[in-house]
Protein backbone atom coordinates (compact mmCIF):
# COMPACT_ATOMS: atom_id res chain seq x y z
CA UNK A 1 0.00 0.00 0.00
CA UNK A 2 1.37 3.42 -0.98
CA UNK A 3 2.38 5.89 1.71
CA UNK A 4 1.71 8.76 -0.72
CA UNK A 5 -1.85 10.01 -1.05
CA UNK A 6 -3.17 9.71 -4.63
CA UNK A 7 -0.05 7.93 -5.86
CA UNK A 8 -0.60 5.87 -8.99
CA UNK A 9 1.45 3.28 -10.86
CA UNK A 10 1.99 3.31 -14.62
CA UNK A 11 2.55 -0.21 -15.95
CA UNK A 12 5.22 0.28 -18.59
CA UNK A 13 8.13 -2.05 -19.28
CA UNK A 14 8.79 -1.33 -15.60
CA UNK A 15 6.32 0.13 -13.12
CA UNK A 16 6.56 3.91 -12.63
CA UNK A 17 5.14 5.47 -9.46
CA UNK A 18 3.80 8.99 -9.86
CA UNK A 19 1.46 11.69 -8.61
CA UNK A 20 -0.62 13.53 -11.19
CA UNK A 21 -2.50 16.64 -10.13
CA UNK A 22 -4.90 17.69 -12.86
CA UNK A 23 -5.89 21.35 -13.09
CA UNK A 24 -9.47 22.13 -12.04
CA UNK A 25 -9.70 24.75 -14.77
CA UNK A 26 -8.73 23.33 -18.15
CA UNK A 27 -5.18 24.37 -18.98
CA UNK A 28 -2.79 23.15 -21.66
CA UNK A 29 0.46 23.31 -19.65
CA UNK A 30 2.16 20.46 -17.77
CA UNK A 31 4.87 20.83 -15.11
CA UNK A 32 6.94 17.68 -14.59
CA UNK A 33 9.02 17.42 -11.42
CA UNK A 34 11.89 14.92 -11.14
CA UNK A 35 13.24 14.09 -7.67
CA UNK A 36 16.65 14.66 -6.11
CA UNK A 37 18.46 12.11 -3.95
CA UNK A 38 16.53 11.06 -0.88
CA UNK A 39 18.18 11.27 2.55
CA UNK A 40 20.50 8.39 3.41
CA UNK A 41 18.46 5.39 4.56
CA UNK A 42 15.14 6.98 3.54
CA UNK A 43 12.77 5.84 0.76
CA UNK A 44 12.45 7.73 -2.51
CA UNK A 45 10.31 10.85 -2.25
CA UNK A 46 8.54 13.44 -4.38
CA UNK A 47 9.97 16.96 -4.51
CA UNK A 48 8.39 20.45 -4.59
CA UNK A 49 4.78 19.27 -4.13
CA UNK A 50 4.08 21.96 -1.52
CA UNK A 51 6.12 24.55 -3.43
CA UNK A 52 3.77 24.31 -6.42
CA UNK A 53 0.48 23.76 -4.60
CA UNK A 54 -0.71 27.33 -5.25
CA UNK A 55 -0.85 26.75 -9.03
CA UNK A 56 -3.99 25.28 -10.58
CA UNK A 57 -2.15 23.59 -13.41
CA UNK A 58 -1.37 20.04 -14.50
CA UNK A 59 1.51 18.73 -12.39
CA UNK A 60 3.28 15.38 -12.76
CA UNK A 61 5.63 14.23 -10.00
CA UNK A 62 7.62 11.11 -10.94
CA UNK A 63 9.33 8.91 -8.34
CA UNK A 64 12.82 7.50 -8.94
CA UNK A 65 12.04 4.14 -7.35
CA UNK A 66 13.09 1.33 -9.67
CA UNK A 67 15.20 -0.99 -7.53
CA UNK A 68 18.02 -0.98 -5.04
CA UNK A 69 19.40 2.46 -5.89
CA UNK A 70 18.40 5.71 -7.61
CA UNK A 71 18.47 5.36 -11.39
CA UNK A 72 18.54 9.02 -12.49
CA UNK A 73 15.42 7.94 -14.44
CA UNK A 74 17.78 6.23 -16.88
CA UNK A 75 18.52 2.53 -16.76
CA UNK A 76 19.54 -0.63 -14.89
CA UNK A 77 22.81 -2.18 -16.06
CA UNK A 78 22.64 -0.03 -19.23
CA UNK A 79 19.21 -1.40 -20.20
CA UNK A 80 16.95 1.63 -20.69
CA UNK A 81 13.51 0.22 -19.90
CA UNK A 82 13.27 2.75 -17.06
CA UNK A 83 13.69 5.71 -19.42
CA UNK A 84 11.30 4.20 -21.98
CA UNK A 85 8.68 3.67 -19.27
CA UNK A 86 9.04 7.19 -17.88
CA UNK A 87 8.67 8.85 -21.28
CA UNK A 88 5.71 6.54 -22.07
CA UNK A 89 4.01 7.79 -18.88
CA UNK A 90 4.69 11.42 -19.84
CA UNK A 91 3.29 10.89 -23.34
CA UNK A 92 0.18 9.23 -21.90
CA UNK A 93 -0.47 12.20 -19.57
CA UNK A 94 0.17 14.65 -22.42
CA UNK A 95 -2.26 12.89 -24.77
CA UNK A 96 -5.04 12.35 -22.22
CA UNK A 97 -4.96 15.96 -21.04
CA UNK A 98 -4.41 17.68 -24.40
CA UNK A 99 -1.13 19.23 -23.25
CA UNK A 100 0.61 21.62 -25.62
CA UNK A 101 3.33 23.05 -23.36
CA UNK A 102 5.67 20.84 -21.28
CA UNK A 103 7.99 22.13 -18.55
CA UNK A 104 10.47 19.76 -16.89
CA UNK A 105 11.98 20.73 -13.55
CA UNK A 106 14.06 19.46 -10.67
CA UNK A 107 17.18 20.03 -8.60
CA UNK A 108 20.42 18.07 -8.25
CA UNK A 109 19.61 14.54 -9.54
CA UNK A 110 16.22 15.92 -10.54
CA UNK A 111 17.99 18.78 -12.29
CA UNK A 112 19.95 16.28 -14.36
CA UNK A 113 16.74 14.45 -15.31
CA UNK A 114 14.92 17.70 -16.14
CA UNK A 115 17.69 18.60 -18.60
CA UNK A 116 18.07 15.09 -20.00
CA UNK A 117 14.38 14.56 -20.73
CA UNK A 118 13.69 18.17 -21.66
CA UNK A 119 16.46 18.27 -24.26
CA UNK A 120 16.22 14.70 -25.57
CA UNK A 121 12.44 14.71 -26.00
CA UNK A 122 12.02 18.31 -27.06
CA UNK A 123 10.01 19.71 -24.17
CA UNK A 124 9.23 23.41 -24.34
CA UNK A 125 11.01 24.53 -21.15
CA UNK A 126 13.55 23.20 -18.65
CA UNK A 127 13.94 24.61 -15.13
CA UNK A 128 16.99 22.96 -13.57
CA UNK A 129 18.78 23.72 -10.30
CA UNK A 130 22.31 22.61 -9.42
CA UNK A 131 22.33 19.66 -11.82
CA UNK A 132 24.97 16.99 -12.16
CA UNK A 133 26.44 16.54 -15.64
CA UNK A 134 29.43 14.21 -15.34
CA UNK A 135 27.73 11.39 -13.45
CA UNK A 136 30.83 9.21 -13.17
CA UNK A 137 32.82 12.00 -11.53
CA UNK A 138 29.99 12.90 -9.19
CA UNK A 139 29.11 9.37 -8.07
CA UNK A 140 32.63 7.97 -7.78
CA UNK A 141 34.76 10.95 -6.76
CA UNK A 142 32.88 13.68 -4.92
CA UNK A 143 32.71 13.29 -1.17
CA UNK A 144 29.03 14.05 -0.65
CA UNK A 145 28.01 11.25 -2.98
CA UNK A 146 30.50 8.56 -1.93
CA UNK A 147 28.19 6.87 0.56
CA UNK A 148 25.64 5.97 -2.10
CA UNK A 149 27.64 6.66 -5.25
CA UNK A 150 29.08 3.20 -5.91
CA UNK A 151 25.69 1.59 -5.38
CA UNK A 152 24.11 3.95 -7.91
CA UNK A 153 26.95 3.39 -10.40
CA UNK A 154 26.56 -0.38 -10.11
CA UNK A 155 22.80 -0.10 -10.60
CA UNK A 156 22.96 2.17 -13.66
CA UNK A 157 26.13 0.96 -15.36
CA UNK A 158 26.59 -2.55 -14.00
CA UNK A 159 30.03 -2.00 -12.47
CA UNK A 160 32.44 0.52 -10.99
CA UNK A 161 35.46 0.13 -13.28
CA UNK A 162 37.10 2.95 -15.23
CA UNK A 163 34.99 2.13 -18.28
CA UNK A 164 31.79 2.48 -16.19
CA UNK A 165 33.05 5.83 -14.92
CA UNK A 166 33.59 7.04 -18.49
CA UNK A 167 30.22 5.64 -19.64
CA UNK A 168 28.36 7.61 -16.97
CA UNK A 169 30.30 10.78 -17.72
CA UNK A 170 29.25 10.58 -21.37
CA UNK A 171 25.49 9.94 -20.97
CA UNK A 172 24.40 13.58 -21.01
CA UNK A 173 27.09 14.82 -23.39
CA UNK A 174 26.34 12.13 -25.97
CA UNK A 175 22.64 12.94 -25.90
CA UNK A 176 23.30 16.70 -26.26
CA UNK A 177 25.61 16.16 -29.24
CA UNK A 178 23.00 14.01 -30.99
CA UNK A 179 19.93 16.16 -30.36
CA UNK A 180 18.34 18.64 -32.72
CA UNK A 181 16.10 20.02 -29.97
CA UNK A 182 16.63 23.41 -28.37
CA UNK A 183 14.18 23.95 -25.49
CA UNK A 184 14.13 27.10 -23.40
CA UNK A 185 16.63 26.24 -20.61
CA UNK A 186 16.96 27.95 -17.22
CA UNK A 187 19.73 26.78 -14.85
CA UNK A 188 20.17 28.02 -11.29
CA UNK A 189 22.84 27.22 -8.71
CA UNK A 190 25.26 28.82 -6.28
CA UNK A 191 28.28 30.52 -7.81
CA UNK A 192 30.51 28.90 -5.17
CA UNK A 193 29.12 25.38 -5.56
CA UNK A 194 31.40 22.64 -6.85
CA UNK A 195 28.48 21.76 -9.15
CA UNK A 196 29.10 25.05 -10.95
CA UNK A 197 32.82 24.43 -11.48
CA UNK A 198 32.67 20.69 -12.09
CA UNK A 199 29.36 20.20 -13.86
CA UNK A 200 27.59 23.30 -15.15
CA UNK A 201 30.61 25.06 -16.65
CA UNK A 202 31.57 21.98 -18.73
CA UNK A 203 27.93 21.50 -19.77
CA UNK A 204 27.31 25.08 -20.90
CA UNK A 205 30.63 24.99 -22.75
CA UNK A 206 29.11 22.17 -24.82
CA UNK A 207 25.87 24.15 -25.17
CA UNK A 208 27.88 27.07 -26.55
CA UNK A 209 29.81 24.79 -28.89
CA UNK A 210 26.72 23.32 -30.57
CA UNK A 211 24.45 26.36 -30.25
CA UNK A 212 21.98 25.45 -27.52
CA UNK A 213 20.65 28.59 -25.82
CA UNK A 214 20.28 28.80 -22.03
CA UNK A 215 19.85 31.24 -19.17
CA UNK A 216 22.27 30.86 -16.26
CA UNK A 217 21.16 32.23 -12.88
CA UNK A 218 23.85 32.25 -10.16
CA UNK A 219 23.07 32.65 -6.48
CA UNK A 220 25.54 33.98 -3.90
CA UNK A 221 26.02 30.72 -1.98
CA UNK A 222 28.46 27.82 -2.07
CA UNK A 223 26.75 24.86 -0.34
CA UNK A 224 24.92 22.43 -2.61
CA UNK A 225 22.28 21.88 0.08
CA UNK A 226 21.36 25.59 -0.02
CA UNK A 227 19.63 25.03 -3.35
CA UNK A 228 16.66 23.88 -1.25
CA UNK A 229 16.42 27.43 0.11
CA UNK A 230 17.02 29.41 -3.07
CA UNK A 231 15.37 27.30 -5.77
CA UNK A 232 11.71 27.03 -4.63
CA UNK A 233 10.89 30.76 -5.03
CA UNK A 234 12.69 30.80 -8.39
CA UNK A 235 10.77 27.73 -9.53
CA UNK A 236 7.48 29.43 -8.65
CA UNK A 237 8.56 32.62 -10.41
CA UNK A 238 9.44 30.73 -13.59
CA UNK A 239 6.21 28.69 -13.58
CA UNK A 240 4.21 31.90 -13.09
CA UNK A 241 6.06 33.56 -15.99
CA UNK A 242 5.89 30.63 -18.42
CA UNK A 243 2.27 29.66 -17.81
CA UNK A 244 1.08 33.26 -17.22
CA UNK A 245 -0.37 32.68 -13.76
CA UNK A 246 -1.30 35.69 -11.63
CA UNK A 247 0.78 36.93 -8.73
CA UNK A 248 -0.49 36.11 -5.24
CA UNK A 249 0.62 37.15 -1.75
CA UNK A 250 -1.58 37.00 1.35
CA UNK A 251 -1.07 39.15 4.44
CA UNK A 252 -2.87 39.27 7.79
CA UNK A 253 -3.04 42.99 8.60
CA UNK A 254 -3.71 42.88 12.33
CA UNK A 255 -1.82 40.75 14.84
CA UNK A 256 -3.82 41.14 18.05
CA UNK A 257 -4.38 38.34 20.52
CA UNK A 258 -6.62 35.65 19.12
CA UNK A 259 -9.86 36.38 20.96
CA UNK A 260 -13.48 35.88 20.09
CA UNK A 261 -15.00 38.86 18.23
CA UNK A 262 -11.57 40.23 17.23
CA UNK A 263 -11.89 41.77 13.78
CA UNK A 264 -9.29 40.22 11.48
CA UNK A 265 -8.30 41.84 8.22
CA UNK A 266 -6.64 39.99 5.35
CA UNK A 267 -5.16 41.52 2.21
CA UNK A 268 -4.09 39.82 -1.00
CA UNK A 269 -1.54 41.37 -3.31
CA UNK A 270 -2.07 40.64 -7.00
CA UNK A 271 -2.47 42.43 -10.31
CA UNK A 272 -5.23 45.07 -10.36
CA UNK A 273 -7.46 43.37 -12.97
CA UNK A 274 -7.57 40.02 -11.16
CA UNK A 275 -10.58 38.77 -9.22
CA UNK A 276 -10.41 37.29 -5.73
CA UNK A 277 -12.48 34.68 -3.86
CA UNK A 278 -12.24 33.77 -0.17
CA UNK A 279 -12.90 30.53 1.77
CA UNK A 280 -13.08 30.46 5.57
CA UNK A 281 -12.28 27.23 7.43
CA UNK A 282 -13.03 26.25 11.02
CA UNK A 283 -11.42 23.05 12.28
CA UNK A 284 -10.57 22.12 8.64
CA UNK A 285 -14.17 22.50 7.42
CA UNK A 286 -15.42 25.27 5.12
CA UNK A 287 -17.83 27.54 7.01
CA UNK A 288 -18.10 30.47 4.61
CA UNK A 289 -17.37 31.42 1.00
CA UNK A 290 -17.09 34.78 -0.77
CA UNK A 291 -17.26 34.55 -4.57
CA UNK A 292 -14.96 36.17 -7.11
CA UNK A 293 -14.89 39.97 -6.97
CA UNK A 294 -12.38 42.81 -7.36
CA UNK A 295 -12.13 43.37 -3.58
CA UNK A 296 -8.59 42.57 -2.45
CA UNK A 297 -9.26 42.72 1.32
CA UNK A 298 -11.63 40.98 3.70
CA UNK A 299 -12.54 41.57 7.35
CA UNK A 300 -13.71 38.66 9.50
CA UNK A 301 -14.58 38.01 13.12
CA UNK A 302 -14.63 34.51 14.59
CA UNK A 303 -17.47 34.04 17.09
CA UNK A 304 -16.66 30.55 18.38
CA UNK A 305 -13.59 28.85 19.78
CA UNK A 306 -11.67 26.78 17.27
CA UNK A 307 -8.88 26.77 14.71
CA UNK A 308 -9.52 29.00 11.71
CA UNK A 309 -7.80 29.43 8.34
CA UNK A 310 -8.53 31.74 5.45
CA UNK A 311 -7.83 30.63 1.88
CA UNK A 312 -7.74 33.04 -1.03
CA UNK A 313 -8.09 32.26 -4.74
CA UNK A 314 -6.95 34.66 -7.44
CA UNK A 315 -8.18 34.41 -11.04
CA UNK A 316 -6.86 36.45 -13.95
CA UNK A 317 -8.52 37.40 -17.23
CA UNK A 318 -7.24 34.18 -18.80
CA UNK A 319 -9.15 32.23 -16.12
CA UNK A 320 -5.89 30.91 -14.62
CA UNK A 321 -6.08 30.41 -10.87
CA UNK A 322 -3.68 30.42 -7.95
CA UNK A 323 -4.38 30.05 -4.25
CA UNK A 324 -2.76 30.31 -0.85
CA UNK A 325 -3.87 29.87 2.75
CA UNK A 326 -3.08 31.42 6.12
CA UNK A 327 -1.53 29.63 9.04
CA UNK A 328 -3.99 28.35 11.63
CA UNK A 329 -5.52 31.01 13.90
CA UNK A 330 -6.56 29.61 17.26
CA UNK A 331 -9.48 31.39 18.92
C-alpha positions, 0 to 999 in steps of 0.5 A: 500500500502506498504511503503517498496520497493519490499515488498511482502506478503506470505499468510500462516495461517497468512500473513507474510510481507517480502523482498527477494533479490535474488542473481544475480549470482546463489548462494546456500546460504540464509541469513535470518534477523529477526528484533529487536524492533522498536522505540516506536510509530513507525511501524515494520521495517526491519533490516540490509538491508543496512549493507548487500547490498554489498553481492550478495547473497540470503537475506530474511528480515522478518517483525514482524508485526502480530498484536498489538504488536511484536510477537518475530515471535512466537505466539498470545495467545499461538497459533503458527500460526505465527511461522508456517507461518514464517517457511513455508515462509522460506521453500518456499524460500529455495525450489524455490531457491535451497538453501543448506546453511541457515544462520539466523541472528538478534540482540536483539529480532531478535537475539532471533528469529535467535537462536530460528529458527536456532536451532529448524529447524536445520539451518546451522549457527546462527549469533545472537547479544545481544539476549533475552533468558528469555522473561518473565523476559525481558518483565515484569521486565527490565526497558528498556522494561517496556513501551511495555513489558506488551503489548507484553506479553499479545499478545504472552501469553494471560495475564501478570500473574505469569504463563504467566511470567514463560511460556515466560521464558521457550519458548527457554529453552524448545525448546533447551532441546528438539532439536537434532540440533546443528547449528554453533552458533555465539553470540556477545554482550557487556561484561557489558550488562545486556543481558550478565548477565541475558540472555546469561550466563543462555543460554550458561549454558544450551548449555554446559549442553546438548552439543550444541557448540557455539562461544561467542564474547564479546565487551567492552561496556555495553549499549544494544543500542551499539550493533547497532554500534558493530554488523554490521561489525561483521555480514558482517565479518561472512557472508563473512567468511561463504559464502566465499565472497571476501573482499572489501574496496574502497578508494578515493585517492585524496581529492582536491576541486571538480572541473571540470577536476580534476583527481580522483583516486579510489583504491579498496582493495581486495584479489590479485586474484580477478577481479574488475569492475567499474561503473560511475554514473552522477546524478544517471545514469550510464555514463560509465562502465569498465569490470572485470579486475585485475586492482585495481585502476581507474583514472577518470576526470569529465568534466561536472557539476553534482553529480558523484558516482563510484561503484566497483564490486569485483568477486572472482574465485568462481564467488561470487560478492560484491560491494560498492559505493562512496559518492556523488562527486559534481562537 
